[in-house]
Amino acid sequence: MAEEVKRMPRMRTAAGILALIRKADPGTEVTEYHIRRLMKSGRVPVSRSGRKLLSDADKVIDLLAAGTEREVGP
């Protein structure tokens, strides 16, 4: 039986994640500030590397794609 290959996470800073998003969608409205807030709020797991916060870019992109349920005001 073949061994399962584990995917290496693409750990990036908020700026690095935004660069990946912009490469796929140059007209994106997602901002670096929004990504940083997701990371600092704990909505996506982060790892610290010195002063840098790193997160798996694919998990952040998946969260953005899924969206959040929220009531829209009148």
C-alpha positions in Angstrom: 0.0 0.0 0.0 1.4 3.4 -0.9 2.2 5.8 1.8 0.0 8.9 2.2 1.9 12.0 1.2 1.4 14.8 3.7 1.0 18.3 2.3 3.5 20.9 3.5 1.5 23.9 4.7 2.3 27.2 3.0 3.1 29.3 6.1 3.0 33.0 5.3 2.6 36.4 6.9 -0.5 38.4 6.2 1.4 40.2 3.4 2.5 36.9 1.9 -1.1 35.5 2.0 -2.4 38.6 0.3 0.3 38.3 -2.4 -0.9 34.8 -3.2 -4.5 36.0 -3.3 -3.6 38.9 -5.6 -1.7 36.5 -7.9 -4.9 34.4 -8.4 -7.2 37.5 -8.4 -5.6 40.8 -9.2 -8.8 42.7 -8.5 -9.4 41.3 -5.0 -11.0 43.5 -2.3 -9.3 41.5 0.5 -6.9 43.7 2.5 -3.8 42.8 4.5 -5.5 44.4 7.5 -8.4 42.0 7.3 -6.1 39.0 7.1 -4.1 40.3 10.1 -7.3 40.7 12.1 -8.3 37.1 11.2 -5.0 35.9 12.4 -4.9 37.9 15.6 -8.5 37.0 16.5 -7.8 33.3 16.5 -10.1 32.5 13.6 -7.2 30.8 11.9 -4.3 29.0 13.6 -1.1 30.9 13.8 2.5 30.1 14.6 5.0 32.7 15.8 8.4 33.0 14.3 10.1 35.8 16.3 7.8 38.8 15.9 6.1 37.4 12.8 2.7 35.7 12.8 2.5 32.9 10.3 -0.6 31.1 9.1 -1.3 28.4 6.6 -2.3 30.4 3.5 -4.7 27.7 2.2 -6.6 27.7 5.5 -7.0 31.5 5.3 -8.1 31.3 1.7 -10.6 28.6 2.6 -12.0 30.7 5.4 -12.4 33.7 3.1 -14.1 31.6 0.5 -16.5 30.0 3.0 -17.5 33.4 4.4 -19.3 34.0 7.6 -23.0 34.0 8.5 -24.1 37.4 9.7 -27.3 39.3 9.6 -27.3 42.3 7.2 -28.8 45.4 8.7 -31.8 47.2 7.1 
